[in-house]
Amino acid sequence: MRIVPGFDLFFIGLYALLIPLVGLVAWLVTGIPALFALALAMLAAYLLLALRRPLRRRQAVHAPFPGEWREFLLSRSPFYRGLDDSGRQRFERDVRLFLAETRIAGSGGAPVSWPTELLVAAGAATMLHGRPDWEPPLLDGVTVYPGFAFDRNYRPGRGSIAGQAPAGGPLLVAEKSLLEGFAGERDGINVMIHELAHYFDLEARKGGLRIVADSVRPIPWSVAIEKAYERHDFAASPLPDYAARNEAEFFACASELFFEDPIRLGASCPRLFSLLEEFYGQDPSGNVLAGTHQTPGSGAGNAVVRGMLNG
Ligand SMILES: [Zn+2]
């Protein structure tokens, strides 16, 4: 994430030039100097509004990163643990930017604890680490339900839905499953990564992302993931059965394994691994291996969350 996204910077610069220019032309054409003064006043008002977001982001980035947060991330995220100093600084900056702009609330608007907020942000910072020009696709924020799951009527403590990614947002996640996702190292299960992947997938389709994958020239993301889904051997796959439901679940489950145990995914599905590597702009193998405490696949909570992922 950039402190000022390139898109914002482009439009701020464009309007900062256009508004006085229009005022100047109006003055020259009509001979009324007040029109130019009016344009300057409009420019000042525009800049006051337009610069609020960059200033807010700048302030967020420069706020100190609490030691307690750092310790918590070190204990929960092999990805973060495996980063070098500059990587960790960028990760922390992304966490700050995410928290400054993303609404995270409990069901019914209840407040959410800082560790929960931090893990939500850590999911986004992990996935964006290789795509500094991307923004988290979560304009409608995140709603956290208590317990391990909720049902189709969004009643917490019932049903088996650990998370959901409705197209209109917000991202929904059950708090205990979120925590479990960051507790089991390299178990390939992380509901936050899974649900966020759905939104990145939607954004890539909407935005017409093109990807080379193993083609001669770039092809639309939607075609690349469709081909990967169709050729995937689910019988010999390290992905859960849920991945076979459709292309979207295939990509979301593959993203979980890509960030949780990239070495396993790379060894068993090299073409799928390369596709995700290009999509996310990174190969997390080095960080995850460097940051791993446990033996592969020995993550806690594996049995609890397996089979509960949904949406
Ligand atoms: Zn899903």
Residues whose N, C-alpha, C, O or C-beta is under 5 A from the ligand:
A	BS01	ZN	E249 A252 N310 G311
